[in-house]
Amino acid sequence: MIDVSGSSTGIAADGRQLVVPPHGTLRRSLALFRAFRVEQTDPDYFYGMLAADSARQVARYADLDGKTVLDVGGGPGYFADAFRRIGARYVGIDADAGELAARTEPGPGTLLGSGMALPIQTGAIDVCYSSNVLEHVDKPELMADEMVRVTKPGGVVFLSYMLWWGPHGGHETSPWHYLGGRYAARRYSRKQGHPPKNVFGESLFRITAGEMIRWAKQRRADGRVEILDIVPRYHPDGFKWVVHVPGVREIVTWNLVLVLRVR
């Protein structure tokens, strides 16, 4: 079992020891923010920190020891290391072969496939996890429904994504996305001499907190899920209230987490 109340540790790809302060604290938020600032220049550090923190965060809602975790949009394996380190059986799926091989050759338990049509049997997964992927698909509710479908009754769906109206909603084109996604992409191309990795309307889409909270409440009304939590992913515990304030939540939340138990 992982200690969900203390600091979490991880190991970067180059062997550096990583320590994330206790969950819900301001120190944790600051540590993750500092890591985020070097995402482009030191991705091993950033994703190692994020993966260690994420495994601990998911473990607050589900016992991961010996359980099968499906990571939708898992990419190059950072999260695989973190989940396996605490005893989970990790399965990663990504629609981009380049992302899977970005750090090393794809390992065992890695699949190529779409999050909107998961090649997984219904009710086969203990925990279905996705981090910062939903804003990159044009049918987010379909992907969320697929995550619920493949998760067994009593299992947990942990869905985290970047909000469009937050300060980093445009990803590398921020903050110019506030003037329009296409304008931001054109500006980035003009300034950098190449198009952004995340192209609005192709691989980056406008997504809000309100639409996915409504989706979750509708699935609850349909009897398909129980809502365990709705939280701002990186904020201290005292900021949980922001997700319940329409308008404010779209800007302040930054990254939203929906945690569901499948019925």
Helices and strands as residue ranges (DSSP letters): E 8-11, E 17-20, H 26-36, H 43-59, E 68-72, H 78-85, E 89-94, H 97-100, E 110-112, E 125-131, G 134-136, H 140-150, E 151-162, G 171-173, G 176-179, H 181-192, H 209-221, E 225-232, G 237-244, H 248-252, E 255-262
